[in-house]
């Protein structure tokens, strides 16, 4: 891959959190030292290949469709999937620099129990092993060929989110937790590279004062900036 080729980033798009997508995109664009190619993972655009009905346990539109990232990438190169409820606080090119061809997928390997039983908009905060590992995934697409549309449409949620589609857990590589810092689950960290508002973002009244909220609102203001006429 050319050293300055665009970095492919897929962002989950949710109709309940439209502002979240645009603020994450803004924060990525502002800090990246490389061109980025941003693709929103929207249910309407995936209708020809993804017709999985929603289930009560899923809290976002992209709970399962995220696993189509390798398919959408033509099973070539490396791609990054991100939940939309995030804020990039560092150069995303530094994350791509960690790509290691020994692995099929690289994630922040959280080991925690959620503090609450309920998160934003009353969604259940279900605990399970490998929770939130799939919210930031660096995917070595050629080694993720098991993730066909047919498989993603029919596999169970745990099969997908616990990476049962891999031949071995040895194919899951680690990333520093700073690249998926769980706001409200972990203490405030000035060195967090990506702040993940997994319990609820500052755009919901109940989480308006969470860590990094002021940074998120400042980024929101920049998404609506237009230079005034002189």
Secondary structure, 3 states (H helix, E strand, C coil): CCCCCCEEEEEECCCCCHHHHHHHHHHHHHHCCCCEEEEEECHHHHCCCCCCCCCCCCCCCCCCHHHHHHHHCCCCCEEEEECCCEEECCCHHHHHCCCCCCCCEEEECCCCCCCCCECHHHCECCCCCCCCHHHEEEEEHHHCCCCCHHHHHHCCHHHHHCCCCCCCHHHEEEECHHHHEEECCECCCCCCCEEECCCCCCCCHHHCCCCCHHHHHHHHHHHCCCCCCC
